[in-house]
């Protein structure tokens, strides 16, 4: 009556289903290729990002995450990341905000994009090359 259930070798248990990883491996590979020294690899990665993730079916949440990651990549000192990430960012912003710009529900407005850029590229601490401006402008 008051017994606790113990493990028995012949009892069947349901196997826990694996959760989908939160990280998309294809996106990780694209971000790696955007930082590649070889220009052809960078351009191919940019094209792949546009075709696979910024297509007509892209949702605002996914697009905002991609833009945030590209903004962060602008500050990278790794390989040719600044160049690759800036090309991808330029292409995506042209696609969204250019003359034939398309609306993506849930995507950031221009002021929000500027705020995200400022947040993702803000320096902190004692960073080499950082310029400090005093209150009196000198």
N, C-alpha and C positions, 0 to 999 in steps of 0.2 A: 504494500500500500504506500508507504512513504519512501520507497526506494528511488534512488536517483538512477537515471539511465546511464549505463556505462558503455564504452566502446566494445563492440563484439566483432571479431574478424569476419563474420559472415553477414553482417548487416550491410545493406546497400545505402550509399550516400550519393546524393546528386553532385555531380562535378560542378564546381563554380565556373561560370562562363567568364572567359577573359574579357576585360573591358578594352575597348578600342583605345589605342594610345592617343594622347592629346596632341601629339606632335605629328605633323604630316611629313613623312620622310621625303616626299617629292619636293616639298617646299624647302626643306633643309638642303637638299642637293642643289636646288636653284640658287639659294643664298650663297652656298659655297662657290658655285660656278660664277656668280656675279663678282666675286673677289679674286677670280683667277687672273693671272698675269697675261694670259693669251686673250687677245681682243676677240677672236672668233668665238671662243668659249663664253666670254661675257655676253656677247651679242645673242648667241644661241640661248643662253639662260634668260636673258631679257625677253626674247621672243616667246620662250616657253612659259614664262610667268604671265605674259599678256594673253596668250592663247588659252592656257589651262586654268588660270585663276582670276583673270580680269575680263572674262568673256561676258557675253550677254546674260549669262545665268548667275553671275557673281552676286552675292548678297552683301549688304552694307557692313555687317559685322566682320565678315571675312576680309573685305576690302580694307576696313579700318585697321585690322591687325597687320595686313601686308604693308600698308602705308607707314604704320608705326615702326615696323621692322626696317623698312627702307630708310626712314629718317635716322634711326639708330646707326645704320650702316654708314651713313655719311660721316660719322665721327670715328670710324674704324681706322686703325693704322695698319691693318692686315693686308698684305699683298696689294692688289689694285682695287680694294673694296670701295673706296670713295668714288672712283671712276665708274665702276660697274653699278653701284647702287644709285648714283646720280642719273645715269642713263635710264635705268629702269623707272626711277621716280619721275623723271621728265616725261617718259612715254605714257605712264599711267595718268599723270596729271593732265597731259594733253588729251588723252582719251576721254577723261571725265570733264575737264573744264575748258577744252578747246572750242573752236567754232562749231563743231558738230558734237559737242559734249553731250553725254547722256546722263540722265538722272538714275541714280541707284538708291532705292529706298533704304534709309538707315545709314547712308554714308555721311561723312563729315562735311559740314559747310566750309567755305573758304576761311572764315575766322577760326573755326575749330581746327582746321588743318594747320594754320599758322601757330596756334597755341600748342598743338601736338609737336610741331617742329621745334618750338622754343623749349618745351619740356624735355624732348629727347636729345637735344644738342646742348643743354645747359652743362657748363663745367662746374665741377665741385672740388673743393680742397685745393691743394697746391699743385696745379697742373702746369707742366712745362709749357712755356709760351703764352700762358694766360696773362692778359692785360688787365690790370686793376685800375679803375678810374676812381679817383677820390671825389669827395662831395663838392670840392671847388673846381672840378673839371680838369685837374692837372694830373 
